[in-house]
């Protein structure tokens, strides 16, 4: 038996697969894409049915030569790239460069890198799925046309280094639209009334105002509240109805790409980019002590909730053995997706259910352990029984007004044995019978105001993009990274906030390229790509229908868009020529420059002052600075003359004990003022 060659994308994946296949197989990595459109020009022959002009990616020549060399001396070549459009396209490009017949069974695919999955894939090779490749080509060509046709207009009218993109422009517009909603929001007054009632010596219960016998009453003014307070003053509370019932909480669905990114953001504070980087490592293979390199999770770019029969059986056995048969519940995949889901794909789950996170913690990095634990626990929970609560809903009256309260007690934890939620605290109510009368200890009226919609976080943006049908699992993280890198959006805490540049670019795109930033149009394009994948339509037809109106819009935009001057005035004077200095927008963000820049090279960094003098030199101001990794610290505006530095924010006050400066020390849950002197214990 001769040698066989298996080609994958990454060396880590090659290492993991290599140990399963034995000495008759050589596993090599293409290290990602090897052929693509050129960076230096459009690379699409618009006049010749949008024919892509592919070239070997610069720097990949040696990789291609090595693969050709290995292919020549192999009996068979198997292309084992990822099971999605991008993976299929890489296999197609490899087949072209290596002179393989794409109609022959040279393509193998698998959703998890395990011995059984790899062996099964090798036994069932198939030919390259050309409609899948065409769907990727259509997306690549459309995105190239948008990027290379519109971006030069932004360069000419605003500044160099900007870009437009089919998904990134829509994502930026979503964030800008939300900011406009917030700015236009007018808060409305509303009130609540709580009746704190003494049930017995130990228990007080908080009843909340509901309305009267006719129904719910919304309270919008103090006058309305005062009328009710007058009516219920010094009156007892009478229990009118007690409803007791059993309430079930179902296990969560297993992870898809979108839900994993959202949950990792909420529970682990991971960015979408970090989540995908760590997940890729877990999928491709990690060295586990005593076991070698193992792919710990299934493929990470998926919108499917499907779980294979084998995985379900393994989970069933694990749960029955570990927790008992009462904790297992057969999985029902009744989720309906608006988008096409390849049934061959699965959810994101552990490849080996018996590898509990704690058992392999010492083989994983901190981030790998956190993410693997999240994925493992979510999958196990998915296969477990509902949590069961005994719940109570109680309705009571004070005079003619209705007050309500509710409570619940966990009866059976079910899936919550392994997977927790932030909102699962119990509210246990004491026993109360109908027509019982209790004294009201306190009436607590409170004024509130409606709040504007929250700014998008990375997690909520991903959720919205998915709900609108914009983008696909593989595009969410790169899209967010791009709009942050282009300075269209900045991140403060978890919030994504549009910059002035983001507003300007969005306005230009909305006025001149309406379809590109139209939510429905972008979602329809995704549906058309699915139709290409299904072989229903030719990819060139979709590109042609897209390009004709785009070409017309470009011609008009070149004439209509006026040059935007991105400058803000300052009080600074140029040290070189004495002219005014202005805030300009460069490729790496804002900076202060001479009004005559670039003729005059006078520039200064932008200093973000916090409003207090430096506690060391008293001449400079305390400013916010950042390390290369983005961590905030505080320094002096007179640096390097003054080398004051502090990780904690100074508050401008002196310590009453030792006269050192005080700082505000923050953790995730607390904030306190303490002395900057480590030998002093003062804090408040």
N, C-alpha and C positions, 0 to 999 in steps of 0.2 A: 504494500500500500504506500503510495507516494505522499508527499507533503501537500497540505491544503493551506491556503492563505485566507485569513479572516481580517477584514479591515474595519476598524471602528474609528470614532472621532478623537478620543483622548487616550493618553498613555495610562491614566489611572484605570479606565475602563478596559484597556488592553491587558493590563496586569491581572485584573480580577477574572476576566474571561479566560485568559491563557491557562490558569491553573485548573480549569474545569475540562479543557479539551484534550490535554495530553500531548505526547511528543509528535503525533502526526499532523499537528496544526501549528502554524506560525501566526501570531496575532500582532498586527501592526496598527499604528494610529495615523490618521490623516492630519491630526491636530486642527480640527475644525474644517471650515470650507477650504477647498483648494482652487476653485475656479469661481470667478465672480465678474460683475461689470467693472470696467476700469474706473478708478477714482478721478482721473485727469479729464475725462470728458463724459458726455451723456451716456454713451455706450448702448444706445437703442436706435436702430434704424427706423425712424418714424415713417419714411417713405416706402419701406419694404416690409409692410405688415408687422411693424414693431419688433423686428428680429433683434434679440439681445446679442451684443457683441462681447462674448465672454473672453476673458484672458486668465491665464494662471496667475494667482495672487502673488505679488512680489514677495520674495523670501521663501516661497514654497517649492522652488525648483528642486532642491535637494531631497525634499520629502517625496515629491512625485517620482524622481529618478529611483529612489530606494524602493518605492512601491512597484514601479515597473519592473525593476530587477527581481523582486520577490515574486511578482505575478508570473514572469517568464518561466521560473523554475518550479512553479506549483501546478499540480494536476487540476485543482479547482480553486476558484476565488469566490469567497462569500463576502458580501457587503453587509455589514451589521451595524449600520448607523441608526440613530434614534427613530422611534416609530411615529414620526409626524412629517409634515410637509418639508420642513428644513432637512430632516434626516433623509427623506426620499430624494430630495434634490442633490444632497451631497453624494448619495449612492449613484445617481444618474451622471453627475459630473465625473465621478471616479470611473464609472464604466466607459465613458467617452475617452478619458485620458489613458486608460489602461487597455483600450481596444477590446473591451468585453461586449458581447452581444446582449443588449438589454432585454431581448425576448427570451433569453435562456433563464433557467431558475438560479439566479446568482444572488438574490436578495433574501436575507433572513431578518426577522424582527422578533423582539421580545419586550415585555413590559417590566421584567425584573431580571437582575443579573444573578441568577441562581443556577446550580448545576442542572437541575431538571429542565428549567426554561431554556437554557442554552442548548442542551442535547436535543430537546424537542424541536427547537428552531432549525438546527442543522439538518434534521431529518425531513423538514418540510420547507425547503427553499421555494421561492416564487420568482416570477419575473418582476422587473421594476414596474411600479404602478404609475404609468405615464400621466393619467389625469391628476394624480396627487402632485406630480412634478409640475404639471402645467398650472395648477392652482398656486404653487409657490412662485413660478415664473411670473404669473399675472400680478401677484402682490409685489414682487420685486420690481417689475417694470413700472407699475403704477406709482409706487413709492419713489422710484428714481425720477419719473417725469415730474412729480410734484416737487421733489427736493431740488432737482437741477434746473427746473424752469422758473420756479417762484423764488428760490433763495437768492439768485443774483439780483432780483428786483429789490429784495430787502437790503442787500448789501449796498446797492446804489442809492436807495432812498433813506436808509437809516444808518447802518454801519456794517463793516465786514464781520464775518464770523457767525452771522445769524442763519437760521435755517427754518424751513417750513416742512411739515410732514403731515401725512394723511391722518395719523392718530395723535401725534404730539400737538398739532394745532387745535384739535378738538378738545384734548385734555386741558390745554392752556385756556381755551375759551370757557370750559366748565368752571375753572377756578376763578376766572375774571367775572363770569356771570354771577357766581356765588358772592363775590366781593361787592358787586354792584347791588345785589339783593340786600346785603348787610348794611351798606351805606344808605340805601333808600328805606330801610326798615324804620317804622314808627312804633315805638312800644305802646301797648295798651294796658291800662290799669285793670287789675282784677284782685279779688279778695278771697281769703279762705277763713273759715271759723272752725276751730277745734274745741271740742268739749272734753276736758280731762275728767273722767268719772271714776269715783272710788267704788270698786266692786266688792272688795272685802279688805281686811286689814293689810294684806300683803300686795294686792293687785290694783293698779290703776290702768284704765284703758282709755285710749285716745279715739274718740268718735269724731268723724269729720262731717261737716255740713254738706247735705245733699240737695235739699229743696223742700217741697211740701208734698201733700198727697197727690197733687196734680202732676208732679214730675220734678225734674232737675231744674234748679234755679242758678243762673250765672250771676255772680256779684261783681259789679263794675265800679262801685263808688262807696265812699265812706257813709254817705247818707243811707244807702240801701242796707249796709251792714248795721248801722245804728238802730234802724227800725227793728231788725231781727234781735239785736242784743237787748233792746228794751222789752221785747216780747218774751224772751227766754230767761230774763234776769231772775235769779233766786228760784228757778223751777227745777224739779227733779227730772231725771232721764228715765223713760219707760221703755223697756224692751218690747218691740212689736213683732219681730219675726226672727227666728233663728233657723238658718239653713245649714245643715251638715251634710257634706258629701265627700266622696273619695275623688281625688284629682290625680291624674297621671301626667308625668312629664316624660316625654319620649326621648330616647337617646338621639344625639346629634348625628347628622349624616357624616360619612367619611370625608376626608379632605379632597378637594379639587385644588388646582393651582390658586385660584382666587381666594377660596376660604382659608387655605393654609397661610397665604400672605396676610389676610385680615387678622386671623387668630394669632399669628406670630407677632404681629404689630401690637395687638392688645395685651397679650400675655407675656411676651418676651421683650417688647420694645425693639424688635428687629425692623429695619427698613425692608422694603420689598426686594431691593437689590441684595442685601445681606441674606435674606431668607433663601433666595434662589441660589446664591453661591454655596451656602452651607448644604442645602438640599441636593445640589449637584454632586457634592463630595460624598454624601451619604448614598446616593444612587450609584455612582460609578465604582465606589469601593473604598473601604477603610481597613487598614491592618488591625485585625482583632487578635489579641494574644491567644496563642494556641490554635487559631483557626486560619490564619493567613488573611489575605485580602477578601473582604465580603461586601457585596452590594447590599446595603441594609434596608433600602426602601425601593418601591417601584418607581416607574418613570414619573417625572415631576411636572411635566407640562400636559395637563389633561383637564377636561371639563366633565369627565364621566364619574358617575357614582357606582359603577359596576364593581362587584367583587367576585373573583373567580370562585368556582365551586370548591376547589382545593383549599383556597385561603379561608373560605367560610368553615370548612370542616376542621381545619387546623385551629381556628379561633374557637370553635365550639368545644373541642377537646381541651384546649387550654383553660377556658372559662369554667367548664364543668369540674376539672381537676383542681383548679386554684380557688374558686369561689363557691362551687356547688351548682347543681342543675337548675335551681330556681333563678339563677342569675343569667342564664342564657336565653336569648330570644332570636328566632330565625330572622335573618335580615330580609327586609322587603324593599327592593329598589323601585319605589313608585314615584320618583322625582321626574317631573316633566321639564325638559329643557327647551328653550326657544331655539337654541342653536343645534346644529347637527353634531351628534356625538358618534365617533367611530366605536362600534361595539367591541372591537378588539382591545380598546383602551380600558384601563381600570382606574379606580380612584388612587390616591396616594396612600399607601399603606406599608407596614413593615414587610420585608420579604421573608423574614423568619420570626413568626409570632412568639416562639419560645425564647428568643433573645430579648429578655426584659432589659430595659434601660440600665437598671442598677447593676446587672450582671456584666455589662461591657463598658461601664463608665470610665474605667481607668485606661481604656483604649481610645477614647474619644476626646477631642478638644472640648472646652467648656461650651462653645456655641453648638458643636455637633451633638453633644449630650442633650442640651436643652431642646433642640429641634427634634431630635429622634424621640425623646421622651414625649413630646407633644403629639407627634404623629402616632407613636405606638399606643399611647393612652386613648387617643381619639378613635383609633381603629377598634381597639378592644371594647371601648364604650359603645361603639356602633353596633356591636354584636351582642349587647347585653339587654336585660329586661328594663322596662320602664321604672322610673322612680315613682313611688306612690305616697301621696300626702292625704291626711285627714284634714279637710279644710272647713272653715266656718265663715259664713257671711251673716252679719247681724245688722238688722235695721232697728232703729230706736227713734223715739220722738221726745222733743222738749217743747212743750206747748203744741203749736200746730206745725212745727218744723221737723223734718226728718234728718237724722244723722246716721252715718253708717260706719262700720268697721269690719275688718276681715282678718283672719289668721289662719295659719296652717302648721301642721306638725308632721314631720317626716315619719312615715310608717314603714317603708321599705326603700332602702337606698338604691337598689338596682345599679344602673350604669354609673351613678354618682359615687360608687365605691372607688372608681378609678379616674373619673373625669369631673372636675369641679367647674362651677360657674361663679362669677362674681355676685350674682343676684340669687343666691340660694339660702339666705338666712331665714330661719324660722321665726314666725311671730305666733307664739302660743297664747291663746286666750283662755281665761278662766271660764268655768261653767256658768252660763247665763240662761235663764228660762224666760219664756214669753210672759209678759205682763209684770216681770220683776221691776222694782223701782229702785233707782240708785241715785245718791246725791252727786251733783256736779261740783267738783272742787275748784275748777278754773275754766273760764271761757277765754280762749286765746284767738282774737282776730288778727289777721296779718295782711298787710298790703303787698301785692306782687306786681310785677310788670312782665309782659310777654317778652321773650328773648328772640333776637334775630337768629336765623339759621346758622348752624355752626360752620366754621370754615372746614374745607376738606382736609382730612389727614390722608396719608398714603393709603391706609386701609379703606377709608370711605370712598376715595376716588376710584380705587380698584373695583369696589362693589358697584359704584354707579356706572363705570365703563362696562362692566359685565351685564348689568341690568339693561343698559341701552343697546347691548349687542355690538359694542365698539371694541375692536381689537380681539385678540385671542390669548389663551393662557401664556404663550411665549412672549407677548408684547407688553404686558403691563409694567413689569419692572424696568425694561429698557426705556419705555416712554417716560416714566417718572424721572429716571436718571437724566434723560436728555433735556427735559424742560428745566431741571435744576441747573444743569451744566451751562445751558444757554442764557441763564440769568432771566428767564421769563417768569420764574417763580422762585421764591425763597422760602426756606423752612425756618419757622420760629416755634420752638418746642415741637409739637406734633403737627402744627398747622401749616398748610401750604398757602402762601400769600402771594398774589401776583405783584410783580414789580412794575414800575412805570413802563419799562421796556416791554413787559408782557402785555400790558394794556394797549400800547401803541401797535405792536405786531398783530394782536387780536383784532383791533379796530380796522387795520389795513386789510387783513384777511377777510373779515366779515363784510366789508364794503366792496371788495374787489373779487373775492373768490368764495362766494356764499356757499357753494356746494361742498367745498373742501372742509369747511367748519360746521356744516349742517349735520346734526346728530343722526337724523334719519338716513341721509345720503350715505354717511360713513358706515352705518349699520347695514344698509342695503348692499354696499360693496362687499362686506364680509359674507353676506348670504350668497352673493354671486360667486365668490371664491369657493364656497361650499358646492355650488352647482357645477363649477368647473371640475372640482374634485370628484363629483358623482358622474362625470362624463356627460352631463346634460347640455353644456354649451362649450364652444371653443373659446379659449382664453383670449385670443386676439380680438374677438368681437367685443368682449367686456372692456378691453383696453381702448379700442377704437371709440366705443360709445362714451368712454370717460374723457378721452383726449380732445375730441372735437370742441366741446364747450370750454375746456381748459385753455386751449390755444387762443380762442376768441377772448377769453377773460384776460389772458396775459397781454395781448396787444392793447387792450383798453387800459389795463393797469399801468403800463409803461408811460402812457400819455397822461393819465389822470392823477397818479399819486405824486404829491408834492414832497420835496425833500424834507425830512424831519430833522431838526437840529436838537440833539439830545444834550442839553446843557442846563445847569442850575446855577444861579448867581451865588457868590459867597462874599464874605468880608475880607478874604485873604488878598494880599498883594504879592505879585511875583517878585522873588528875590533877584532875578536876573535882569528883567527889563522894566519892572515897576508897573506893569499893566495889571488889570483886575484878573483874579483867578476864578475859574468856574468848575463846577462838578461835571465831569464827562463820563460817558459809559464806554468802557473798553471791553476787550474780549474776556477779561478776568474780573469784570465788575466795575464799580464806580471808582474814580480817582479824581483828585484836584489837579488841574492843569492851567497853565497860562492861557488867557483868551486867545493868544496868538499861536498856540500849539497847533501843528508840530514845528512851525518855523522857530518858535522859542521853546526850548526843551524844559522849561520850568515846570516841575510837577511835585506834588506832595501826596502822602497817603491821607485817606479820610480817617479822622480820629473820632471815635464814638465816646464822648465824655459822659460821665454819670452825674456830674453836677457838684462834685466836691473837690477840694484841693488835695494835693498829694500829702499824705501824713508824714513823709520823710523830709522833702525839700521845701514844702509849702509854696513853691513857685509854680510848679506844673499842676495840671489837672489829672485826676484819676481817669484813665481811659480803659475801654474794653479791648482786649487783644485776644488773639487765637493762636494756638499751637498749630503745627503743620497738620496734625490730625483733627483739627477743628475744635479742640477743647478750649473753653473760655477761661481766661485769667485776667487779672487787673494789673496795669502798669502805670507809669508816669508819662505824660505828654512830653516831658523834657528828656526822655531817653535819647542818647546814651549818657547824657550828663548826669541824670538821676536814674539809678537802677532799682527803684522800688518795684516789687512784684508781690502779688497775693493771689492765691487760688480762690479765696472767699471775697465777697464784695464788701469793701469798707463802707461804713455808714456815716462817717464824718464826726463821730463822737469819740471821746476819750474814756478809757477804762477808769472807773472810780477807785479801783484797787491799786493799779500799778502805772496808770497814765499812758499805757500803750493804746494804739488805735483799736476800735471795736470793728468787728466784721459780722456780716449776715451769713451764717452757715446753714446751707440747705441740704436736706436729703429728699428722697422721693416722697416722704410722708410728713416730714417736720421742717420747721424753720425756726432758728433761734439766733439771738445776738450773743456773741461770745468775744472774749479778749483774744487778740491776735498773738499775744505772748503765750507760748506753749507752757511756760512755767506758772502761768496765772490761771486759776480755775473759775474766774468770773464768767457767768452767763445768765441770760434771762430770756 
